[in-house]
Amino acid sequence: MLRVGLTGGIGCGKTTVSNLFAEFGVPILDADQVARELTEKGQPALDRIREAFGEQILNADGSLNRLQLKRIIFADAEQKRKLEAMLHPLIWAALNAKSAQLAAPYCILSIPLLFETKMEAIVDRILVVDCPVELQIERVSQRDRLAIETIRAIIDSQVHRDYRLAHADDLLDNSQTDNTLAEQVKKLHNLYLSISACQTRLTCDQHHHL
């Protein structure tokens, strides 16, 4: 199965793109969702986070206080690295296992920090959704009501826009507000179906010749 890694900076429209692919019946695996599942109450990852960061990151009911954990890791790069070293291998393994169980021509793996976490090896193609930085800031401030400085800090903590564009196999331009995004997704959907069909044929041919 063809595995397409969807990534892009904060506010570029990854969720919108995922939803457009989902309308074609494409399975979507979301790294953020997997991370949430891994850190649910009773999961081993939560125990490891508690041991590393202390009881302060727990709510009264023993569940993870995500806001408190965010505050800690955004204030200290070393703490952020520590958390990532714990979680990323688990997320990688979970995405791998989930995609292996799917029966579809291709799937979308939505991984916001695909480049930052060096997860390129888990996917066959990289799809970047892109828009100008000013538009990212505008969208995120409207959506999350965050201060401009906070949004800029998040953008600065991600790989540079130029890096993403240079390493993309496919690119979606989400700088317009009209329906161009849906059209672009439709074209890519057809492209991925044809690539998947070629892959399948190649595999079949190889078996045939063995």
Salt bridges, closest charged atoms under 4 A:
GLU37 OE1 - LYS98 NZ 3.43
ASP47 OD1 - ARG50 NH1 3.54
GLU55 OE2 - ARG50 NE 3.32
GLU78 OE1 - ARG81 NH2 2.89
GLU84 OE2 - LYS80 NZ 3.21
ASP130 OD1 - ARG161 NE 2.81
ASP144 OD1 - ARG143 NE 3.01
ASP162 OD2 - HIS160 ND1 3.66
ASP170 OD1 - ARG125 NH2 2.86
